[in-house]
Amino acid sequence: MNYTKELSKKDVKFEITLSKEEWQTEIDHAYEHVKGRFKVEGFRNGKAPRKVIEKQYGEGVFYDEALNHCFYEYYDEVLSKEQDVEVIGNPQVNIKKIDSDGLVLEVTQALKPEVKLGAYKALELEKPEVKVSAKEVNDELKKIQEKSARMVKVDREVKNGDTAVIDFSGSVNGKKFDGGTAKDYELVIGSGSFIPGFEEQIVGMKAGETKDITVKFPDEYPAEELKGKDSVFEIVLHEVREKVLPTLDDEFAKNVSEFDTLDEYKKDLKKQLLKDKEQHASYKLEENMIEAITNNAEVDVPEVMVDEQVEEFIHDFEHRLSHQGLRLADYLNYTGQTVEELKKSRYDDAKKTCKTRLVLGEIIKQEKLTVDDADLEQGIALHASYMGQPVEDFKKNIDEHELSHIANEVLINKLMKFLKKENNIK
């Protein structure tokens, strides 16, 4: 493998050449890896010779697989020889030549910009004072009481806060619409989960009653065909359920905790709330510290880096939506946004994230912070405890990507400890 290098202010361009022998070795590897995908008459699956497959499917049939396999191997070799060249973002690859005689690639990648650090030591920082009031403990106790509530069937009129078990069937101008009908639906009255006016008109009904209610869909309703339309819903009320809260006493404490008395349980709740507040205050301190350090630094963040961060934000957002049973296309439709508008809305955050990453990376470099074997072992042990696994079992299943993630996490934790030590925290 040979290569040439061309540097500019913002990027580096490598031309990488593989000889005929090197390229043929990669094609042989590709053939061995994917030959089972090709069906050739007269041969069992995976047994056809390379030349036979190439004759039937074309000379370049294995080129993509060979290129995917060898690119990063050769490119990493180039970068290891050019350690003064610090690149960021993803490489842009242009195939200049590819045939049976060899491969020539042109690879362009953005250069890491110069980071001019400002003050990152001896800063005056404040950590909020943490307290837990009796009201906060009681509020937390009420939340737990709510979760422990029982729903009891009652024979009376519906009132606010009840759960009404209903059938409903909606229509606009006498025509039923999609999503407007349901059976045995459990509706919490006063929850605001239905359009305005719907829940209020169920108040006063009794089990067994049928009633038509009239409501108007909001002008901003997601479904275009229903926006601002008057509609009629036929309601059949099957059951009224009342929420019954348990009494806050020692028996309640025994049922929901490991403690025998309510006083003991409340003390533990206060301890947990204090711990949570301490953790939040610590995160907030780190956030303010990093923001101050980043603002003190100067760096021209490359657009390619920002664009990739935006794409990462969108990918993560799409992943979170999928856990809620939504697609990105549905979200965009509901909000009236385009993908480009969504990307534009995340641009400033992405640029800030990139600058922060570059600045923190420069401090790590300047201060020569590293992760040794002992540090990594501690990080692995911590992750194993999170997963509830013995360390040795956890290690058996860990891959290189996850190991790299743990090492980076350990390094960032080292950096945070260093910065907290070097700055004045009140």
Secondary structure as GFF3:
##gff-version 3
##sequence-region A 1 426
A	DSSP	beta_strand	2	7	.	.	.	ID=ss1
A	DSSP	beta_strand	11	18	.	.	.	ID=ss2
A	DSSP	alpha_helix	20	34	.	.	.	ID=ss3
A	DSSP	three_ten_helix	35	37	.	.	.	ID=ss4
A	DSSP	alpha_helix	50	57	.	.	.	ID=ss5
A	DSSP	alpha_helix	63	81	.	.	.	ID=ss6
A	DSSP	beta_strand	87	99	.	.	.	ID=ss7
A	DSSP	beta_strand	102	111	.	.	.	ID=ss8
A	DSSP	beta_strand	115	116	.	.	.	ID=ss9
A	DSSP	beta_strand	124	125	.	.	.	ID=ss10
A	DSSP	alpha_helix	134	147	.	.	.	ID=ss11
A	DSSP	beta_strand	150	154	.	.	.	ID=ss12
A	DSSP	beta_strand	163	172	.	.	.	ID=ss13
A	DSSP	beta_strand	175	188	.	.	.	ID=ss14
A	DSSP	three_ten_helix	199	201	.	.	.	ID=ss15
A	DSSP	beta_strand	210	216	.	.	.	ID=ss16
A	DSSP	three_ten_helix	224	226	.	.	.	ID=ss17
A	DSSP	beta_strand	230	244	.	.	.	ID=ss18
A	DSSP	alpha_helix	250	256	.	.	.	ID=ss19
A	DSSP	alpha_helix	262	296	.	.	.	ID=ss20
A	DSSP	beta_strand	298	299	.	.	.	ID=ss21
A	DSSP	alpha_helix	303	323	.	.	.	ID=ss22
A	DSSP	alpha_helix	328	335	.	.	.	ID=ss23
A	DSSP	alpha_helix	339	345	.	.	.	ID=ss24
A	DSSP	alpha_helix	347	366	.	.	.	ID=ss25
A	DSSP	alpha_helix	373	387	.	.	.	ID=ss26
A	DSSP	alpha_helix	391	397	.	.	.	ID=ss27
A	DSSP	alpha_helix	400	422	.	.	.	ID=ss28
A	DSSP	beta_strand	424	425	.	.	.	ID=ss29
###
